[in-house]
Amino acid sequence: METPCRNLCALDRERATCRGCGRTIAEIVHWRSMTDVARAAVMKRVQDFQPQRRA
């Protein structure tokens, strides 16, 4: 199963998204149970996401 995870896991200040891959907490938690269509939509949304340095 393809995943956008870059092993740079860290939440942003608002604890809303991962600073490494750009997924939301819900997307990370439910990744394995999401449909292929839902995962593809997330992959498209985060495809150009640039990891953010830790503050």
HTML snippet that shows the backbone in 3Dmol.js (N, CA, C, O; Angstrom):
<script src="https://3Dmol.org/build/3Dmol-min.js"></script>
<div id="view" style="width:600px;height:400px;position:relative"></div>
<script>
const pdb = `
ATOM      1  N   MET A   1       0.848  -1.174   0.000  1.00  0.00           N
ATOM      2  CA  MET A   1       0.000   0.000   0.000  1.00  0.00           C
ATOM      3  C   MET A   1       0.897   1.242   0.000  1.00  0.00           C
ATOM      4  O   MET A   1       1.743   1.401   0.880  1.00  0.00           O
ATOM      5  N   GLU A   2       0.713   2.096  -0.965  1.00  0.00           N
ATOM      6  CA  GLU A   2       1.486   3.336  -1.059  1.00  0.00           C
ATOM      7  C   GLU A   2       1.045   4.296   0.046  1.00  0.00           C
ATOM      8  O   GLU A   2      -0.127   4.342   0.419  1.00  0.00           O
ATOM      9  N   THR A   3       1.992   5.045   0.551  1.00  0.00           N
ATOM     10  CA  THR A   3       1.710   6.036   1.594  1.00  0.00           C
ATOM     11  C   THR A   3       2.585   7.265   1.372  1.00  0.00           C
ATOM     12  O   THR A   3       3.702   7.136   0.871  1.00  0.00           O
ATOM     13  N   PRO A   4       2.106   8.451   1.734  1.00  0.00           N
ATOM     14  CA  PRO A   4       2.922   9.653   1.584  1.00  0.00           C
ATOM     15  C   PRO A   4       3.907   9.851   2.750  1.00  0.00           C
ATOM     16  O   PRO A   4       4.672  10.815   2.759  1.00  0.00           O
ATOM     17  N   CYS A   5       3.886   8.945   3.719  1.00  0.00           N
ATOM     18  CA  CYS A   5       4.753   9.085   4.891  1.00  0.00           C
ATOM     19  C   CYS A   5       6.220   9.149   4.469  1.00  0.00           C
ATOM     20  O   CYS A   5       6.676   8.361   3.640  1.00  0.00           O
ATOM     21  N   ARG A   6       6.947  10.099   5.051  1.00  0.00           N
ATOM     22  CA  ARG A   6       8.370  10.280   4.753  1.00  0.00           C
ATOM     23  C   ARG A   6       9.232  10.000   5.975  1.00  0.00           C
ATOM     24  O   ARG A   6      10.424  10.308   5.992  1.00  0.00           O
ATOM     25  N   ASN A   7       8.617   9.413   6.995  1.00  0.00           N
ATOM     26  CA  ASN A   7       9.317   9.134   8.253  1.00  0.00           C
ATOM     27  C   ASN A   7       9.908  10.394   8.880  1.00  0.00           C
ATOM     28  O   ASN A   7      10.978  10.358   9.489  1.00  0.00           O
ATOM     29  N   LEU A   8       9.201  11.494   8.724  1.00  0.00           N
ATOM     30  CA  LEU A   8       9.566  12.773   9.335  1.00  0.00           C
ATOM     31  C   LEU A   8       8.400  13.218  10.213  1.00  0.00           C
ATOM     32  O   LEU A   8       8.001  14.383  10.186  1.00  0.00           O
ATOM     33  N   CYS A   9       7.871  12.309  10.970  1.00  0.00           N
ATOM     34  CA  CYS A   9       6.632  12.520  11.709  1.00  0.00           C
ATOM     35  C   CYS A   9       6.768  13.566  12.817  1.00  0.00           C
ATOM     36  O   CYS A   9       7.594  13.432  13.720  1.00  0.00           O
ATOM     37  N   ALA A  10       5.957  14.588  12.729  1.00  0.00           N
ATOM     38  CA  ALA A  10       5.858  15.637  13.743  1.00  0.00           C
ATOM     39  C   ALA A  10       4.613  16.445  13.427  1.00  0.00           C
ATOM     40  O   ALA A  10       4.356  16.786  12.273  1.00  0.00           O
ATOM     41  N   LEU A  11       3.851  16.745  14.450  1.00  0.00           N
ATOM     42  CA  LEU A  11       2.634  17.525  14.249  1.00  0.00           C
ATOM     43  C   LEU A  11       2.941  19.013  14.226  1.00  0.00           C
ATOM     44  O   LEU A  11       3.883  19.472  14.873  1.00  0.00           O
ATOM     45  N   ASP A  12       2.138  19.765  13.474  1.00  0.00           N
ATOM     46  CA  ASP A  12       2.284  21.216  13.476  1.00  0.00           C
ATOM     47  C   ASP A  12       1.803  21.760  14.824  1.00  0.00           C
ATOM     48  O   ASP A  12       1.288  21.011  15.654  1.00  0.00           O
ATOM     49  N   ARG A  13       1.972  23.045  15.030  1.00  0.00           N
ATOM     50  CA  ARG A  13       1.622  23.664  16.318  1.00  0.00           C
ATOM     51  C   ARG A  13       0.159  23.465  16.694  1.00  0.00           C
ATOM     52  O   ARG A  13      -0.168  23.325  17.873  1.00  0.00           O
ATOM     53  N   GLU A  14      -0.715  23.452  15.700  1.00  0.00           N
ATOM     54  CA  GLU A  14      -2.150  23.292  15.949  1.00  0.00           C
ATOM     55  C   GLU A  14      -2.528  21.818  16.124  1.00  0.00           C
ATOM     56  O   GLU A  14      -3.684  21.498  16.403  1.00  0.00           O
ATOM     57  N   ARG A  15      -1.550  20.927  15.960  1.00  0.00           N
ATOM     58  CA  ARG A  15      -1.765  19.478  16.032  1.00  0.00           C
ATOM     59  C   ARG A  15      -2.826  19.032  15.027  1.00  0.00           C
ATOM     60  O   ARG A  15      -3.625  18.136  15.297  1.00  0.00           O
ATOM     61  N   ALA A  16      -2.812  19.677  13.864  1.00  0.00           N
ATOM     62  CA  ALA A  16      -3.799  19.378  12.830  1.00  0.00           C
ATOM     63  C   ALA A  16      -3.231  18.510  11.715  1.00  0.00           C
ATOM     64  O   ALA A  16      -3.927  17.635  11.200  1.00  0.00           O
ATOM     65  N   THR A  17      -1.976  18.738  11.334  1.00  0.00           N
ATOM     66  CA  THR A  17      -1.377  17.992  10.234  1.00  0.00           C
ATOM     67  C   THR A  17       0.054  17.594  10.562  1.00  0.00           C
ATOM     68  O   THR A  17       0.705  18.179  11.427  1.00  0.00           O
ATOM     69  N   CYS A  18       0.517  16.589   9.849  1.00  0.00           N
ATOM     70  CA  CYS A  18       1.901  16.145   9.988  1.00  0.00           C
ATOM     71  C   CYS A  18       2.800  17.086   9.199  1.00  0.00           C
ATOM     72  O   CYS A  18       2.520  17.411   8.045  1.00  0.00           O
ATOM     73  N   ARG A  19       3.873  17.514   9.829  1.00  0.00           N
ATOM     74  CA  ARG A  19       4.818  18.415   9.167  1.00  0.00           C
ATOM     75  C   ARG A  19       5.692  17.679   8.163  1.00  0.00           C
ATOM     76  O   ARG A  19       6.372  18.307   7.351  1.00  0.00           O
ATOM     77  N   GLY A  20       5.677  16.365   8.215  1.00  0.00           N
ATOM     78  CA  GLY A  20       6.496  15.570   7.300  1.00  0.00           C
ATOM     79  C   GLY A  20       5.794  15.216   6.000  1.00  0.00           C
ATOM     80  O   GLY A  20       6.406  15.243   4.932  1.00  0.00           O
ATOM     81  N   CYS A  21       4.487  14.879   6.090  1.00  0.00           N
ATOM     82  CA  CYS A  21       3.782  14.425   4.878  1.00  0.00           C
ATOM     83  C   CYS A  21       2.569  15.272   4.512  1.00  0.00           C
ATOM     84  O   CYS A  21       2.097  15.202   3.377  1.00  0.00           O
ATOM     85  N   GLY A  22       2.054  16.068   5.440  1.00  0.00           N
ATOM     86  CA  GLY A  22       0.919  16.936   5.137  1.00  0.00           C
ATOM     87  C   GLY A  22      -0.442  16.323   5.383  1.00  0.00           C
ATOM     88  O   GLY A  22      -1.464  16.970   5.154  1.00  0.00           O
ATOM     89  N   ARG A  23      -0.473  15.074   5.851  1.00  0.00           N
ATOM     90  CA  ARG A  23      -1.779  14.455   6.124  1.00  0.00           C
ATOM     91  C   ARG A  23      -2.338  14.962   7.447  1.00  0.00           C
ATOM     92  O   ARG A  23      -1.601  15.377   8.341  1.00  0.00           O
ATOM     93  N   THR A  24      -3.664  14.914   7.544  1.00  0.00           N
ATOM     94  CA  THR A  24      -4.316  15.264   8.799  1.00  0.00           C
ATOM     95  C   THR A  24      -4.193  14.082   9.762  1.00  0.00           C
ATOM     96  O   THR A  24      -3.863  12.967   9.359  1.00  0.00           O
ATOM     97  N   ILE A  25      -4.463  14.347  11.029  1.00  0.00           N
ATOM     98  CA  ILE A  25      -4.431  13.277  12.021  1.00  0.00           C
ATOM     99  C   ILE A  25      -5.418  12.175  11.647  1.00  0.00           C
ATOM    100  O   ILE A  25      -5.084  10.994  11.733  1.00  0.00           O
ATOM    101  N   ALA A  26      -6.622  12.545  11.237  1.00  0.00           N
ATOM    102  CA  ALA A  26      -7.629  11.554  10.847  1.00  0.00           C
ATOM    103  C   ALA A  26      -7.142  10.707   9.667  1.00  0.00           C
ATOM    104  O   ALA A  26      -7.361   9.496   9.645  1.00  0.00           O
ATOM    105  N   GLU A  27      -6.488  11.330   8.694  1.00  0.00           N
ATOM    106  CA  GLU A  27      -5.978  10.583   7.550  1.00  0.00           C
ATOM    107  C   GLU A  27      -4.897   9.589   7.970  1.00  0.00           C
ATOM    108  O   GLU A  27      -4.841   8.473   7.455  1.00  0.00           O
ATOM    109  N   ILE A  28      -4.054   9.994   8.893  1.00  0.00           N
ATOM    110  CA  ILE A  28      -2.991   9.103   9.376  1.00  0.00           C
ATOM    111  C   ILE A  28      -3.598   7.925  10.139  1.00  0.00           C
ATOM    112  O   ILE A  28      -3.252   6.769   9.893  1.00  0.00           O
ATOM    113  N   VAL A  29      -4.502   8.230  11.061  1.00  0.00           N
ATOM    114  CA  VAL A  29      -5.107   7.198  11.902  1.00  0.00           C
ATOM    115  C   VAL A  29      -5.898   6.190  11.072  1.00  0.00           C
ATOM    116  O   VAL A  29      -5.848   4.990  11.342  1.00  0.00           O
ATOM    117  N   HIS A  30      -6.617   6.663  10.076  1.00  0.00           N
ATOM    118  CA  HIS A  30      -7.520   5.799   9.313  1.00  0.00           C
ATOM    119  C   HIS A  30      -6.947   5.328   7.979  1.00  0.00           C
ATOM    120  O   HIS A  30      -7.668   4.730   7.180  1.00  0.00           O
ATOM    121  N   TRP A  31      -5.681   5.582   7.727  1.00  0.00           N
ATOM    122  CA  TRP A  31      -5.073   5.295   6.427  1.00  0.00           C
ATOM    123  C   TRP A  31      -5.344   3.869   5.955  1.00  0.00           C
ATOM    124  O   TRP A  31      -5.765   3.672   4.815  1.00  0.00           O
ATOM    125  N   ARG A  32      -5.113   2.888   6.797  1.00  0.00           N
ATOM    126  CA  ARG A  32      -5.279   1.485   6.397  1.00  0.00           C
ATOM    127  C   ARG A  32      -6.730   1.114   6.115  1.00  0.00           C
ATOM    128  O   ARG A  32      -6.988   0.196   5.337  1.00  0.00           O
ATOM    129  N   SER A  33      -7.673   1.805   6.728  1.00  0.00           N
ATOM    130  CA  SER A  33      -9.085   1.456   6.514  1.00  0.00           C
ATOM    131  C   SER A  33      -9.760   2.322   5.453  1.00  0.00           C
ATOM    132  O   SER A  33     -10.924   2.097   5.123  1.00  0.00           O
ATOM    133  N   MET A  34      -9.044   3.306   4.917  1.00  0.00           N
ATOM    134  CA  MET A  34      -9.608   4.161   3.873  1.00  0.00           C
ATOM    135  C   MET A  34      -9.728   3.378   2.565  1.00  0.00           C
ATOM    136  O   MET A  34      -8.972   2.439   2.317  1.00  0.00           O
ATOM    137  N   THR A  35     -10.679   3.776   1.747  1.00  0.00           N
ATOM    138  CA  THR A  35     -10.817   3.157   0.430  1.00  0.00           C
ATOM    139  C   THR A  35      -9.661   3.587  -0.463  1.00  0.00           C
ATOM    140  O   THR A  35      -8.986   4.578  -0.183  1.00  0.00           O
ATOM    141  N   ASP A  36      -9.438   2.844  -1.526  1.00  0.00           N
ATOM    142  CA  ASP A  36      -8.396   3.209  -2.480  1.00  0.00           C
ATOM    143  C   ASP A  36      -8.652   4.588  -3.060  1.00  0.00           C
ATOM    144  O   ASP A  36      -7.715   5.353  -3.288  1.00  0.00           O
ATOM    145  N   VAL A  37      -9.913   4.909  -3.300  1.00  0.00           N
ATOM    146  CA  VAL A  37     -10.280   6.216  -3.858  1.00  0.00           C
ATOM    147  C   VAL A  37      -9.928   7.325  -2.867  1.00  0.00           C
ATOM    148  O   VAL A  37      -9.378   8.355  -3.257  1.00  0.00           O
ATOM    149  N   ALA A  38     -10.240   7.117  -1.597  1.00  0.00           N
ATOM    150  CA  ALA A  38      -9.939   8.123  -0.577  1.00  0.00           C
ATOM    151  C   ALA A  38      -8.430   8.302  -0.418  1.00  0.00           C
ATOM    152  O   ALA A  38      -7.947   9.429  -0.304  1.00  0.00           O
ATOM    153  N   ARG A  39      -7.683   7.195  -0.409  1.00  0.00           N
ATOM    154  CA  ARG A  39      -6.217   7.297  -0.296  1.00  0.00           C
ATOM    155  C   ARG A  39      -5.636   8.016  -1.510  1.00  0.00           C
ATOM    156  O   ARG A  39      -4.717   8.823  -1.374  1.00  0.00           O
ATOM    157  N   ALA A  40      -6.167   7.727  -2.691  1.00  0.00           N
ATOM    158  CA  ALA A  40      -5.687   8.385  -3.910  1.00  0.00           C
ATOM    159  C   ALA A  40      -5.929   9.890  -3.839  1.00  0.00           C
ATOM    160  O   ALA A  40      -5.096  10.671  -4.298  1.00  0.00           O
ATOM    161  N   ALA A  41      -7.054  10.302  -3.272  1.00  0.00           N
ATOM    162  CA  ALA A  41      -7.350  11.732  -3.141  1.00  0.00           C
ATOM    163  C   ALA A  41      -6.350  12.396  -2.194  1.00  0.00           C
ATOM    164  O   ALA A  41      -5.892  13.508  -2.454  1.00  0.00           O
ATOM    165  N   VAL A  42      -6.017  11.725  -1.113  1.00  0.00           N
ATOM    166  CA  VAL A  42      -5.029  12.269  -0.173  1.00  0.00           C
ATOM    167  C   VAL A  42      -3.662  12.336  -0.859  1.00  0.00           C
ATOM    168  O   VAL A  42      -2.968  13.348  -0.761  1.00  0.00           O
ATOM    169  N   MET A  43      -3.279  11.274  -1.544  1.00  0.00           N
ATOM    170  CA  MET A  43      -1.985  11.261  -2.233  1.00  0.00           C
ATOM    171  C   MET A  43      -1.893  12.421  -3.226  1.00  0.00           C
ATOM    172  O   MET A  43      -0.851  13.068  -3.325  1.00  0.00           O
ATOM    173  N   LYS A  44      -2.967  12.687  -3.956  1.00  0.00           N
ATOM    174  CA  LYS A  44      -2.965  13.801  -4.914  1.00  0.00           C
ATOM    175  C   LYS A  44      -2.813  15.137  -4.196  1.00  0.00           C
ATOM    176  O   LYS A  44      -2.074  16.012  -4.647  1.00  0.00           O
ATOM    177  N   ARG A  45      -3.525  15.291  -3.063  1.00  0.00           N
ATOM    178  CA  ARG A  45      -3.477  16.557  -2.322  1.00  0.00           C
ATOM    179  C   ARG A  45      -2.088  16.836  -1.758  1.00  0.00           C
ATOM    180  O   ARG A  45      -1.652  17.987  -1.732  1.00  0.00           O
ATOM    181  N   VAL A  46      -1.390  15.797  -1.306  1.00  0.00           N
ATOM    182  CA  VAL A  46      -0.099  16.015  -0.640  1.00  0.00           C
ATOM    183  C   VAL A  46       1.102  15.751  -1.554  1.00  0.00           C
ATOM    184  O   VAL A  46       2.244  15.813  -1.097  1.00  0.00           O
ATOM    185  N   GLN A  47       0.865  15.463  -2.818  1.00  0.00           N
ATOM    186  CA  GLN A  47       1.961  15.080  -3.706  1.00  0.00           C
ATOM    187  C   GLN A  47       3.067  16.128  -3.795  1.00  0.00           C
ATOM    188  O   GLN A  47       4.236  15.767  -3.934  1.00  0.00           O
ATOM    189  N   ASP A  48       2.737  17.387  -3.721  1.00  0.00           N
ATOM    190  CA  ASP A  48       3.742  18.447  -3.802  1.00  0.00           C
ATOM    191  C   ASP A  48       4.072  19.056  -2.446  1.00  0.00           C
ATOM    192  O   ASP A  48       4.732  20.093  -2.367  1.00  0.00           O
ATOM    193  N   PHE A  49       3.607  18.402  -1.370  1.00  0.00           N
ATOM    194  CA  PHE A  49       3.844  18.909  -0.024  1.00  0.00           C
ATOM    195  C   PHE A  49       5.340  18.899   0.270  1.00  0.00           C
ATOM    196  O   PHE A  49       6.023  17.906   0.020  1.00  0.00           O
ATOM    197  N   GLN A  50       5.833  19.990   0.791  1.00  0.00           N
ATOM    198  CA  GLN A  50       7.226  20.098   1.184  1.00  0.00           C
ATOM    199  C   GLN A  50       7.322  20.005   2.698  1.00  0.00           C
ATOM    200  O   GLN A  50       6.710  20.809   3.400  1.00  0.00           O
ATOM    201  N   PRO A  51       8.075  19.046   3.215  1.00  0.00           N
ATOM    202  CA  PRO A  51       8.206  18.919   4.666  1.00  0.00           C
ATOM    203  C   PRO A  51       8.654  20.238   5.292  1.00  0.00           C
ATOM    204  O   PRO A  51       9.461  20.974   4.724  1.00  0.00           O
ATOM    205  N   GLN A  52       8.118  20.513   6.460  1.00  0.00           N
ATOM    206  CA  GLN A  52       8.451  21.733   7.189  1.00  0.00           C
ATOM    207  C   GLN A  52       9.464  21.407   8.274  1.00  0.00           C
ATOM    208  O   GLN A  52       9.379  20.366   8.925  1.00  0.00           O
ATOM    209  N   ARG A  53      10.418  22.302   8.461  1.00  0.00           N
ATOM    210  CA  ARG A  53      11.389  22.105   9.534  1.00  0.00           C
ATOM    211  C   ARG A  53      10.719  22.279  10.871  1.00  0.00           C
ATOM    212  O   ARG A  53       9.775  23.059  11.005  1.00  0.00           O
ATOM    213  N   ARG A  54      11.195  21.566  11.851  1.00  0.00           N
ATOM    214  CA  ARG A  54      10.660  21.702  13.207  1.00  0.00           C
ATOM    215  C   ARG A  54      11.030  23.039  13.773  1.00  0.00           C
ATOM    216  O   ARG A  54      12.159  23.506  13.621  1.00  0.00           O
ATOM    217  N   ALA A  55      10.057  23.666  14.439  1.00  0.00           N
ATOM    218  CA  ALA A  55      10.291  24.997  15.029  1.00  0.00           C
ATOM    219  C   ALA A  55      10.949  24.865  16.368  1.00  0.00           C
ATOM    220  O   ALA A  55      11.227  25.871  17.021  1.00  0.00           O
TER     221      ALA A  55
END
`;
const viewer = $3Dmol.createViewer("view");
viewer.addModel(pdb, "pdb");
viewer.setStyle({}, {cartoon: {color: "spectrum"}});
viewer.zoomTo();
viewer.render();
</script>
